[in-house]
Amino acid sequence: MSLGLLCIAADISRNQDLIIDNINGRLVPSEDPMALVSSVAFMLNNPEKFVLMGVNARKTIESEYSISIIADGYMKLYRGVSSAERG
């Protein structure tokens, strides 16, 4: 996603946190291999949708998962743990 490519992934909890189906990637039922095949075929047959979803995937990573955002989150976590230990 950080490279501007959409992700086709199993429709499970952690993936649902990152991927908005048909916006920045595709979510398919985890126990349905034909759904995966269909999703890949759809993307190959719709290159404009493939490109648009890739652009959206990159925007998602930049806006929610950049190094600075993740680092800030860890710093807040560490400060919270540190102050709780002193408290």
LUMNU-471153 format. One record per residue (C-alpha): residue in three letters; x, y, z. Coordinates in steps of 0.001 Angstrom, whole numbers. Example, Ala and Ser with C-alpha at 12.3 -4.5 7.8 and 13.67 -1.06 7.14 Angstrom:
2
  residu       px       py       pz
     ALA    12300    -4500     7800
     SER    13670    -1060     7140
END
This chain:
87
  residu       px       py       pz
     MET        0        0        0
     SER     2883     2353      745
     LEU     4018     1828    -2847
     GLY      639     2863    -4215
     LEU     -615     -644    -4818
     LEU    -3946    -1914    -3627
     CYS    -3984    -4903    -1337
     ILE    -6306    -7869    -1682
     ALA    -6543    -9500     1738
     ALA    -8670   -11754     3913
     ASP   -11668   -10037     5513
     ILE   -10429   -10344     9084
     SER   -10054    -7929    11979
     ARG    -6592    -6394    11453
     ASN    -7067    -6126     7694
     GLN   -10422    -4406     8241
     ASP    -8589    -1760    10290
     LEU    -6429     -873     7307
     ILE    -8419    -1658     4177
     ILE   -11696      -61     3188
     ASP   -13194    -2544      736
     ASN   -13354    -1233    -2836
     ILE   -11796     2097    -1782
     ASN    -8133     1357    -1034
     GLY    -8102    -2420    -1462
     ARG   -10242    -5502    -1520
     LEU   -11342    -7722     1349
     VAL   -12344   -11289      568
     PRO   -13765   -13985     2846
     SER   -10863   -15880     4392
     GLU   -12283   -19313     3607
     ASP   -13266   -18572        6
     PRO   -10419   -19038    -2486
     MET   -12742   -18341    -5416
     ALA   -13517   -14903    -3979
     LEU    -9780   -14197    -4071
     VAL    -9576   -15372    -7674
     SER   -12585   -13237    -8612
     SER   -11120   -10194    -6902
     VAL    -7790   -10528    -8701
     ALA    -9564   -11071   -12031
     PHE   -11740    -8016   -11433
     MET    -8671    -5867   -10779
     LEU    -6901    -7164   -13886
     ASN    -9958    -6391   -15993
     ASN   -10460    -2914   -14494
     PRO    -7071    -1186   -14610
     GLU    -8525     2271   -13914
     LYS   -10093      983   -10690
     PHE    -6818     -778    -9849
     VAL    -4873     2482   -10208
     LEU    -7431     4546    -8255
     MET    -7486     2085    -5377
     GLY    -3677     2080    -5371
     VAL    -3638     5869    -5084
     ASN    -6115     5632    -2207
     ALA    -3990     2940     -565
     ARG     -953     5229     -618
     LYS    -3007     8096      858
     THR    -4190     5808     3666
     ILE     -637     4874     4601
     GLU      602     8469     4404
     SER    -2231     9874     6490
     GLU    -2540     7163     9139
     TYR      601     5028     9196
     SER     3591     7237     8411
     ILE     6748     6793    10481
     SER     6120    10074    12324
     ILE     2557     9110    13254
     ILE     3605     5645    14449
     ALA     6605     7051    16357
     ASP     4382     9654    18064
     GLY     1995     6883    19095
     TYR     4827     4875    20634
     MET     6169     7930    22468
     LYS     2728     8576    23994
     LEU     2505     4935    25009
     TYR     5974     4953    26610
     ARG     5274     8212    28440
     GLY     2021     6786    29765
     VAL     3682     3610    30991
     SER     6561     5567    32494
     SER     4309     7970    34385
     ALA     2111     5090    35622
     GLU     5178     3350    37054
     ARG     6181     6515    38947
     GLY     2656     7268    40000
END
